[in-house]
Amino acid sequence: MVTERQAELLLGEGRHPDADRIERELLAQGKTPAQARRATVLGRPIEHNRSPKTDKAKERTPWLAFDLTFRPPPTAHLAWALMDDRHRRVLELCDDIARDKTLTWLGDAVAEIRWKAGGKQRARVKDGLIVAVFRHYESRAGKPLLHHHAIVSIRARRPHDGKWGNLSADSLMAHIVAADTLYLLYFMEEVSARLGWAWESREVTPGRRPVMDIAGIDRRLIGWQSTRRQQIEDALPVLTAKYEERQGHAPGERASYALACQAADQTRPPKRTELLSLTELRERWRTSAIRAFGACTVYRLAERARAAAAAVWARVRPVVDIALAAVDVAAVVYVMRGAFKRHHLLAEARRHLSYVLRGRPHQAGLDETIVQTAIDDYTRPASRRMMTADLRALYPRDTEDQAVLRPLTRKRTAPPYERARLAADALRVRAQAVRRADRLGSRTRPHAVAVPAASRSHPRPFRTGPKDGRLLEPETGVDTVEQTRRTFEAAVKLAARLQDGKRERAVAHGPWPQSAPAAAPPPHTQQPGIQPALGRTIGGVT
């Protein structure tokens, strides 16, 4: 438990949380007050934060902590607020586990400490991060909003000498989106494992990224819970009209985002001063929801979530395809950003796993495997620190098709994510056509990573591949990246040879005569090619 005095010492003064006790012990040992206080300071004292660039010392506001917010998806707030106490406690436990795993990843793989002038020396922290976590239950509008504030101290210890210094802010802030997607992935897995629920994607704004919702939760309740969104949408047209009058044209992507932030600031209500217990809050929320949508909608939330999950798992078999996932991730990030870094690919790979698995567990390190495959096979350096997509790697032999992505990057009338999904879908259809050619050639295709429906506590035994006796992992059946890459490259080469042969026949014998539509031929007479898609999919799951 963090006391108010401990938070004030660490986060307000940059001193040890138990500085008062340490000072008393040192004073009893004969130390001076200045020596006792200096012994409790972690790193550079705040009073020494002066700018040496001017003749007259200038005070600087010290940066002593980061405020990271962990918030589950909207339907999880509704289930937590309106269901019984058993579901509430399970959802809180899932939230705690996902938060702790994400903070552990930040401390182990991201957090760096810097020292010397300009932060030239950097290394991983010695003991991880120092974090104080505070749980909140409601929004400023008084609606259910389960979330955590994780206050991360900027003070950390160096690995080589144990002295205290400051974390690298740019490294931590660059991975915020990747941490958010990892938290969502862990939270979905915990909820599905403990409650048996499934997840499905929901498009909030046309052309924007979808959000993941618990299947079966009445979406009318989302509007009842999300009052801030409606307030922002009501204020946005006025700001947009002023912008068009002032600038003479409609706002672009960046200007629209800035106007939305301005609308959010203008409509932000003050914090509520009324203090209610969680029991009182839940009773108030339940009464309000019943008054708006009826008792049947509220009291049958858990039952409908279980029924919807059974329907989802009956029609969806989660499969992670490493090669296709790498193509999808590279295409989406390339169209949306042009040039990018590794953490951009990592965040998109975790989103891909969320869309595909829908709460099923993923093998540890699978996101890193997808990222490394995308970097090795489908990217090239763009500058000293950035990379971009390698179109020749995406289309190895067919140079005419390399222009598929270019019009999508210039189609400014569509939102960036819509263009990115069009590009990724086109590449996925291309890869699937290549695999049809591979299948017609009677070759094995070790490309799929099947996620079994069994729980993590009862993993399936090892099983072997179709012909070559490969061992697959018990939980996810993951083939190695080398096997996937070799088979995918062989399939690409085979499709290129088939395409070249088709062109040679066309040149020698002229175009094929047009014929009337006929019934579908038997499976053994079908020719490889791109089949029409039955509908748009997200993450390879229909």
VEXKEKE-922066 format. One record per residue (C-alpha): residue number from 0; x, z, y. Coordinates in Angstrom, 1 decimal. Each point is the difference from the previous one (the first is absolute). Layout:
BEGIN
NUM; X; Z; Y
...
***
This chain:
BEGIN
0; 0.0; 0.0; 0.0
1; 1.4; -1.0; 3.4
2; -0.5; 2.5; 2.7
3; -0.5; -0.9; 3.7
4; 3.4; 1.6; 0.9
5; 1.8; -2.0; -2.7
6; -1.5; -3.2; 1.2
7; 1.0; 0.8; 3.6
8; 3.6; 0.8; -1.0
9; 0.6; -3.1; -2.2
10; -2.2; -2.6; 1.7
11; 0.2; 1.3; 3.5
12; 3.5; 1.3; 0.3
13; 1.9; -1.7; -2.8
14; 1.0; 3.4; -1.5
15; -0.3; 1.5; -3.5
16; -3.6; 1.0; -0.8
17; 1.3; 3.6; -0.8
18; 2.1; 0.2; 3.2
19; -1.4; 3.3; 1.1
20; 1.0; 1.7; -3.3
21; 3.5; -1.6; 0.0
22; 0.7; 1.0; 3.6
23; -0.9; 3.7; -0.8
24; 2.3; 0.0; -2.9
25; 2.9; -1.5; 2.0
26; -0.5; 2.4; 2.9
27; 0.1; 2.9; -2.5
28; 3.3; -1.4; -1.2
29; 1.5; 0.2; 3.6
30; -0.5; -3.6; 1.1
31; -0.8; -0.8; 3.6
32; -3.5; -1.3; 0.9
33; 1.5; -3.4; 0.8
34; 1.8; -0.2; -3.3
35; -3.1; 1.2; -1.9
36; -2.1; -2.7; 1.6
37; 2.5; -2.8; -0.5
38; 0.1; 0.9; -3.7
39; -3.8; -0.8; -0.3
40; 0.2; -3.4; 1.7
41; -0.2; -3.0; -2.3
42; 2.2; -2.7; 1.3
43; 0.4; -0.6; 3.8
44; -1.8; 2.5; 2.2
45; -2.9; -1.3; 2.1
46; 1.6; 1.3; 3.2
47; 2.9; -2.4; -0.6
48; -2.2; -3.1; 0.1
49; 1.4; -1.4; 3.2
50; 0.7; -3.7; 0.9
51; 3.7; -0.6; 0.6
52; -0.7; -3.4; 1.6
53; -0.7; 1.4; 3.5
54; 2.0; 2.2; 2.3
55; -2.7; 2.5; 0.2
56; -1.1; 1.3; -3.4
57; -3.5; -1.2; -0.9
58; -2.3; 1.9; -2.3
59; -1.4; -1.8; -3.0
60; -3.0; 0.8; -2.0
61; 1.2; 0.9; -3.5
62; -1.5; -1.6; -3.0
63; -0.3; 2.6; -2.7
64; -2.6; -1.2; -2.5
65; -2.1; -2.9; -1.3
66; -3.8; 0.3; -0.5
67; -0.9; -1.9; -3.2
68; -3.8; -0.2; -0.8
69; -1.2; -0.5; -3.6
70; -3.6; -1.1; -0.2
71; -2.0; -1.2; -3.1
72; -2.3; -3.1; 0.2
73; -3.4; 0.5; 1.6
74; -2.0; 0.2; -3.2
75; 2.2; 2.8; -1.2
76; -0.9; 2.0; 3.1
77; -3.7; -0.5; -0.8
78; 0.4; 1.1; -3.7
79; 2.0; 3.0; 1.1
80; -2.5; 1.1; 2.6
81; -3.3; -0.7; -1.8
82; 0.7; 0.6; -3.7
83; 0.1; 3.4; -1.7
84; 2.9; 2.5; 0.2
85; 1.6; -1.3; -3.3
86; 0.4; -3.5; 1.4
87; 1.2; 1.4; 3.3
88; 2.8; 2.0; -1.6
89; 1.1; -2.9; -2.2
90; 0.2; -2.3; 3.0
91; 2.0; 2.5; 2.0
92; 2.4; 0.4; -2.9
93; 0.4; -3.8; -0.2
94; 0.7; -0.1; 3.7
95; 2.6; 2.8; -0.3
96; 1.8; -1.8; -2.9
97; 0.0; -3.4; 1.7
98; 1.3; 1.6; 3.3
99; 2.8; 1.9; -1.8
100; 1.1; -3.0; -2.0
101; 0.2; -2.1; 3.2
102; 1.9; 2.7; 1.9
103; 2.4; 0.2; -3.0
104; 0.6; -3.7; 0.2
105; 0.7; 0.1; 3.7
106; 2.5; 2.8; -0.5
107; 1.7; -1.6; -2.9
108; 0.1; -3.7; 0.8
109; -0.5; -0.3; 3.8
110; 1.1; 3.0; 2.0
111; 3.5; -0.4; 1.5
112; 2.0; 2.3; 2.2
113; 2.3; -1.4; 2.7
114; 2.9; 1.4; 1.9
115; 2.8; -1.0; 2.3
116; -0.5; -2.1; 3.2
117; -2.9; -2.4; -0.3
118; -0.8; 1.2; -3.6
119; 2.8; -2.1; -1.5
120; 0.3; 2.2; -3.0
121; -3.1; 0.2; -2.2
122; -0.7; 1.6; -3.5
123; -2.9; 1.3; -2.0
124; -1.1; 3.6; 0.8
125; 1.3; 2.8; -2.2
126; -3.1; 2.1; -0.6
127; -2.8; -2.4; 0.8
128; -2.5; 0.4; 2.8
129; -1.4; 3.1; 1.6
130; -3.8; -0.5; 0.3
131; -2.9; 2.2; 1.2
132; -3.3; -1.3; -1.3
133; -3.4; 0.8; 1.7
134; -3.3; -1.1; -1.6
135; -2.9; -1.0; 2.3
136; -3.6; -0.6; -1.1
137; -1.9; -1.7; 2.8
138; 0.4; -2.7; 2.7
139; -0.3; 0.5; 3.7
140; -3.6; -1.2; -0.4
141; -0.8; 2.7; -2.5
142; -0.2; -2.3; -3.0
143; 1.8; 0.5; -3.4
144; 3.7; -1.1; 0.2
145; 2.2; 1.6; -2.6
146; 3.6; -0.5; 1.2
147; 3.4; 1.7; 0.2
148; 2.5; 0.3; 2.9
149; 3.5; 0.1; -1.5
150; 2.3; 1.2; 2.8
151; 3.5; -1.1; -1.1
152; 2.9; 1.8; 1.7
153; 2.6; -2.3; 1.4
154; 2.7; 2.5; -1.0
155; 1.8; -0.6; -3.3
156; 3.3; 0.9; -1.6
157; 2.8; -2.5; -0.5
158; 1.1; -0.6; -3.7
159; 3.7; 0.2; 0.5
160; 0.5; 3.2; 2.1
161; -3.4; 1.8; 0.0
162; -0.3; 0.0; 3.8
163; -3.3; -0.7; 1.7
164; -0.8; -3.2; 1.9
165; -2.9; -2.3; 0.8
166; -1.8; -2.5; -2.2
167; 0.2; -3.7; 0.7
168; -3.4; -0.6; 1.7
169; 0.2; -3.8; -0.3
170; 0.5; 0.2; -3.8
171; -3.0; 2.3; -0.5
172; -2.3; -1.8; 2.4
173; 0.8; -3.4; -1.6
174; -1.4; 1.2; -3.3
175; -3.2; 1.6; 1.2
176; -2.2; -2.9; -1.2
177; 1.8; 0.0; -3.4
178; -0.6; 3.8; -0.2
179; -3.7; -0.5; 0.9
180; -0.5; -2.6; -2.7
181; 1.8; 2.2; -2.6
182; -2.2; 3.0; 0.9
183; -3.1; -2.2; -0.5
184; 1.3; -1.3; -3.4
185; 0.7; 3.6; -1.2
186; -3.4; 1.3; 1.2
187; -1.9; -2.8; -1.7
188; 1.8; 0.6; -3.3
189; -0.6; 3.8; 0.1
190; -3.7; -0.5; 0.8
191; -0.5; -2.5; -2.8
192; 1.9; 2.1; -2.5
193; -1.8; 3.3; 0.8
194; -3.6; -1.3; 0.8
195; -0.1; -3.4; -1.8
196; -1.0; -1.8; 3.1
197; 1.0; -3.6; 0.9
198; 0.9; -1.6; 3.3
199; -1.0; -3.3; 1.6
200; 1.0; -1.8; 3.2
201; -2.2; -0.2; 3.0
202; 0.4; -2.3; 3.0
203; -0.6; 1.9; 3.1
204; 0.9; -2.7; 2.6
205; -0.2; -3.7; -1.1
206; 3.5; -1.4; -0.4
207; 1.7; 3.4; 0.0
208; 1.5; 2.1; -2.8
209; -2.7; 1.5; -2.3
210; -0.1; 3.8; -0.7
211; -0.4; 1.6; -3.3
212; -3.3; 1.9; -0.7
213; -1.3; 2.1; -2.9
214; -2.3; -2.3; -2.0
215; -3.7; 1.1; 0.1
216; 0.1; 2.0; 3.3
217; -2.8; -1.1; 2.2
218; 1.6; -1.9; 2.9
219; -2.7; 0.9; 2.4
220; 1.6; 3.5; 0.0
221; 3.2; -1.5; 1.5
222; -1.8; -0.9; 3.2
223; -1.5; 3.5; 0.1
224; 3.5; 1.5; -0.3
225; 2.0; -2.5; 2.2
226; -1.5; 0.5; 3.4
227; 3.3; -0.6; 1.9
228; 0.1; -3.7; -1.2
229; -3.3; -0.7; 1.6
230; 1.1; 1.7; 3.3
231; 3.1; -2.2; 0.1
232; -2.0; -3.1; -0.7
233; -2.5; 0.8; 2.8
234; 2.8; 0.5; 2.5
235; 2.1; -3.0; -1.0
236; -2.1; -2.9; 1.4
237; 0.3; 1.5; 3.5
238; 3.8; 0.2; -0.2
239; 0.1; -3.5; -1.4
240; -2.1; -1.4; 2.8
241; 2.3; 1.6; 2.6
242; 3.0; -1.4; -1.8
243; -1.4; -3.5; 0.0
244; -0.9; 0.2; 3.7
245; 3.4; 1.3; 0.9
246; 2.1; -2.4; -2.2
247; -2.2; -3.0; -0.1
248; 0.0; -0.3; -3.8
249; -1.1; 1.8; -3.1
250; 2.3; 2.7; -1.4
251; 2.3; -0.9; -2.9
252; 0.9; 2.1; -3.0
253; 2.3; 2.5; 1.8
254; -2.2; 0.2; 3.0
255; -3.1; 0.7; -2.2
256; 1.8; 2.8; -1.7
257; 1.1; 1.5; 3.3
258; -3.6; -0.2; 1.3
259; -1.3; 1.7; -3.2
260; 2.5; 2.8; 0.5
261; -1.1; 0.3; 3.6
262; -3.6; 0.2; -1.1
263; 0.8; 2.7; -2.5
264; 1.8; 2.1; 2.7
265; -2.9; -0.3; 2.4
266; -2.6; 1.0; -2.5
267; 1.9; 2.8; -1.6
268; -2.0; 3.2; 0.2
269; 1.6; 3.4; 0.6
270; 0.6; 2.2; -3.0
271; -2.8; 2.2; -1.1
272; 0.3; 3.7; 0.9
273; -2.7; 1.2; -2.5
274; 1.6; 1.6; -3.0
275; -2.0; -0.3; -3.3
276; 1.0; 0.7; -3.5
277; 0.3; -2.8; -2.6
278; -3.1; 1.2; -1.7
279; -2.0; -0.2; 3.2
280; 1.4; -3.4; 0.8
281; -0.9; -1.4; -3.4
282; -3.5; 1.4; 0.2
283; -0.4; -1.6; 3.5
284; 1.3; -3.4; -1.3
285; -2.2; 0.0; -3.0
286; -3.1; 0.8; 2.0
287; 0.8; -2.8; 2.5
288; 0.6; -2.5; -2.8
289; -3.2; 0.9; -1.8
290; -2.0; -0.3; 3.2
291; 1.5; -3.5; 0.6
292; 0.0; -1.5; -3.5
293; -2.0; 2.3; -2.3
294; 0.8; 2.6; -2.6
295; 0.3; -2.6; -2.8
296; 2.8; -1.7; 1.7
297; 2.0; 3.2; 0.6
298; -0.5; 1.8; -3.3
299; 0.6; -3.0; -2.2
300; 3.4; -1.0; 1.5
301; 2.0; 1.2; -3.0
302; -2.3; -1.5; -2.5
303; 0.0; -3.4; 1.7
304; 3.8; 0.1; 0.4
305; 0.4; 0.5; -3.8
306; -2.5; -2.8; -0.8
307; 1.8; -2.4; 2.4
308; 3.4; 0.9; -1.5
309; -1.3; -0.8; -3.5
310; -1.3; -3.4; 1.3
311; 3.4; -0.7; 1.7
312; 2.1; 0.8; -3.1
313; -2.4; -2.1; -2.1
314; 0.7; -3.2; 1.9
315; 3.5; 0.6; 1.4
316; 3.2; 0.3; -1.9
317; 2.8; 1.1; 2.3
318; 3.0; -2.2; -0.4
319; 3.2; 0.1; 2.0
320; 1.9; -3.3; -0.1
321; 3.5; 0.6; 1.4
322; 0.7; -3.7; 0.7
323; -3.3; -0.7; 1.7
324; 0.1; 3.3; 1.8
325; 3.4; -0.9; 1.5
326; -1.4; -3.4; 1.1
327; -3.1; 1.6; 1.5
328; 2.0; 2.7; 1.9
329; 2.6; -2.5; 1.3
330; -2.7; -2.4; 1.2
331; -2.2; 2.6; 1.7
332; 3.0; 1.7; 1.8
333; 1.4; -3.4; 1.0
334; -3.2; -1.4; 1.6
335; -0.7; 3.3; 1.8
336; 3.5; 0.7; 1.3
337; 2.2; -3.0; -0.4
338; 3.2; 2.1; -0.3
339; -0.2; 3.3; -1.7
340; 2.0; 2.8; -1.7
341; -0.1; 1.7; -3.3
342; -2.4; 2.8; 1.0
343; -2.6; -2.7; 1.1
344; 0.1; -1.4; -3.6
345; -0.2; 3.5; -1.4
346; -3.2; 0.9; 1.9
347; -1.6; -3.3; -1.0
348; 1.0; 0.5; -3.7
349; -1.7; 3.4; 0.0
350; -3.1; -1.5; 1.5
351; 0.0; -2.7; -2.7
352; 0.2; 2.7; -2.7
353; -2.9; 1.8; 1.6
354; -2.2; -3.1; 0.0
355; 0.9; -0.9; -3.5
356; 0.1; 3.3; -1.8
357; -3.1; 1.5; 1.7
358; 1.2; 3.6; -0.9
359; 1.7; -0.7; -3.3
360; 3.5; 1.6; -0.2
361; 3.0; -2.2; 0.7
362; 3.4; 0.3; -1.5
363; 2.6; 1.8; 2.2
364; 2.1; -2.5; 1.8
365; -2.4; -2.9; -0.5
366; -0.3; -0.5; 3.8
367; 3.8; -0.2; 0.4
368; 0.1; -2.5; -2.9
369; -2.5; -2.3; 1.8
370; 2.0; 0.3; 3.2
371; 3.3; -0.7; -1.6
372; -1.5; -3.0; -1.8
373; -1.4; -1.4; 3.3
374; 3.4; 0.5; 1.7
375; 2.0; -1.5; -2.8
376; -2.2; -3.1; -0.6
377; -2.1; -0.8; 3.1
378; 1.9; 1.1; 3.1
379; 3.1; -1.1; 2.0
380; 1.8; 1.6; 2.9
381; -1.4; -0.6; 3.4
382; 2.5; 2.1; 2.0
383; 2.4; 2.8; -0.5
384; -2.7; 2.5; -0.7
385; -3.1; -2.1; -0.7
386; -1.2; -2.3; -2.8
387; -2.7; -2.7; -0.3
388; -1.7; -1.9; -2.8
389; 1.9; -2.7; -1.8
390; -2.5; -2.9; -0.3
391; 2.2; -2.0; -2.3
392; 0.0; 3.0; -2.4
393; -3.7; 0.1; 0.1
394; -0.3; -3.7; -0.6
395; 3.2; -0.9; -1.9
396; -0.4; -3.7; -0.6
397; -3.1; -1.3; 1.7
398; 1.1; -0.4; 3.6
399; -3.3; -1.4; 1.1
400; -1.7; 3.4; -0.7
401; 2.5; 1.9; 2.1
402; -2.1; -0.6; 3.1
403; -2.9; 2.0; -1.4
404; 1.0; 3.2; 1.8
405; 1.0; -1.6; 3.3
406; -3.6; -0.9; 1.2
407; -1.2; 3.5; -0.9
408; 2.6; 1.5; 2.3
409; -1.2; -2.1; 2.8
410; -3.7; 0.4; -0.5
411; -0.4; 2.4; 2.9
412; -3.8; 0.0; -0.1
413; 0.0; 2.1; -3.2
414; 1.2; 3.6; -0.2
415; 3.5; 0.5; -1.4
416; -1.1; 1.6; -3.2
417; -2.5; -2.7; -0.7
418; 2.7; -2.6; 0.3
419; 2.3; 2.1; -2.2
420; -2.6; 0.3; -2.7
421; -0.6; -3.8; 0.0
422; 3.7; -0.6; -0.4
423; 0.3; 2.6; -2.8
424; -3.0; -1.4; -1.8
425; 1.4; -3.6; 0.2
426; 3.3; 1.2; -1.5
427; -1.7; 2.0; -2.7
428; -2.1; -3.0; -1.1
429; 3.2; -2.1; -0.1
430; 1.7; 2.6; -2.2
431; -3.0; 0.2; -2.3
432; 0.0; -3.8; -0.4
433; 3.6; 0.2; -0.9
434; -0.8; 2.6; -2.7
435; -2.8; -2.2; -1.4
436; 2.7; -2.7; -0.5
437; 2.2; 2.6; -1.6
438; -2.9; 1.0; -2.3
439; -0.7; -3.6; -1.0
440; 3.7; -0.2; -1.0
441; -0.6; 2.7; -2.5
442; 2.3; 2.5; 1.7
443; -0.4; 3.7; 0.3
444; -0.8; 1.4; 3.4
445; 1.4; 3.5; 0.5
446; -1.3; 0.4; 3.6
447; -2.9; 2.4; -0.1
448; 0.2; 3.8; 0.4
449; -3.2; 1.3; -1.6
450; -1.2; 3.5; 1.1
451; -1.9; 1.6; -2.9
452; -3.2; 1.9; 0.6
453; 1.3; 3.1; -1.8
454; 0.9; 3.0; 2.1
455; 3.5; 1.0; 0.8
456; -0.1; 2.9; -2.4
457; -0.7; -2.3; -3.0
458; 2.4; -3.0; 0.4
459; -0.2; -2.9; -2.4
460; 2.7; -0.5; -2.6
461; 2.7; -2.7; 0.4
462; -1.2; -3.5; -0.8
463; 1.9; -3.2; -0.4
464; -0.3; -3.3; 1.7
465; -1.6; -3.1; -1.6
466; 3.0; -1.6; -1.6
467; 3.3; 1.4; 1.1
468; -0.6; 3.6; -0.9
469; 0.6; 1.4; 3.5
470; -0.8; 3.7; 0.5
471; -2.4; 0.7; 2.7
472; -0.3; 3.3; 1.9
473; -2.7; 2.3; -1.5
474; -2.0; 0.5; 3.2
475; 0.1; -3.3; 1.9
476; 1.5; -2.5; -2.4
477; 2.5; -1.1; 2.6
478; 2.3; -2.9; -0.9
479; 3.4; 0.1; 1.5
480; 0.6; -2.0; 3.2
481; 2.7; -2.1; -1.7
482; -2.5; -1.2; -2.7
483; -2.7; -0.7; 2.6
484; 2.4; -1.9; 2.2
485; 1.4; -2.1; -2.8
486; -3.4; -1.0; -1.2
487; -1.3; -0.7; 3.5
488; 3.0; -2.2; 0.8
489; -0.4; -1.9; -3.3
490; -3.7; -0.5; 0.8
491; 0.8; -1.4; 3.4
492; 2.5; -2.4; -1.5
493; -2.5; -1.2; -2.6
494; -2.7; -0.5; 2.6
495; 2.4; -2.0; 2.2
496; 0.8; -2.3; -3.0
497; -3.6; -0.5; -0.7
498; -0.7; -0.8; 3.7
499; 2.9; -2.5; 0.1
500; -1.2; -1.7; -3.1
501; -3.5; -0.3; 1.5
502; 1.4; -1.6; 3.1
503; 2.1; -2.5; -2.0
504; -3.1; -1.0; -2.0
505; -1.9; -0.5; 3.2
506; 2.6; -2.2; 1.4
507; 0.4; -2.1; -3.2
508; -3.7; -0.4; -0.9
509; -1.8; 0.5; 3.3
510; -2.6; 2.8; 0.8
511; -2.3; 1.3; -2.6
512; -3.4; -1.6; 0.0
513; -2.8; 2.2; 1.2
514; -2.6; 0.9; -2.6
515; -3.3; 1.8; 0.0
516; 0.0; 3.8; -0.5
517; 0.0; 0.8; -3.7
518; -0.3; 3.2; -2.1
519; 3.0; 2.3; -0.1
520; 2.5; -1.2; -2.8
521; 1.1; 2.3; -2.8
522; 2.7; 2.6; 1.0
523; 2.8; -2.0; -1.8
524; -0.7; -3.1; 2.2
525; 0.1; 1.7; 3.4
526; 2.7; -1.1; 2.4
527; 1.9; 2.5; 2.2
528; -1.0; 0.2; 3.6
529; -1.5; 2.2; 2.7
530; -3.5; 1.1; -1.0
531; -2.6; 0.7; 2.7
532; -0.2; 3.7; 0.7
533; -3.4; 1.7; -0.6
534; 0.4; 2.3; 2.9
535; 2.4; 1.7; 2.3
536; 1.9; 2.9; -1.7
537; 2.2; 2.8; 1.4
538; 3.1; 1.0; -1.8
539; -0.7; -2.1; -3.1
540; -3.1; 1.9; -1.1
541; -3.3; -1.8; -0.3
***
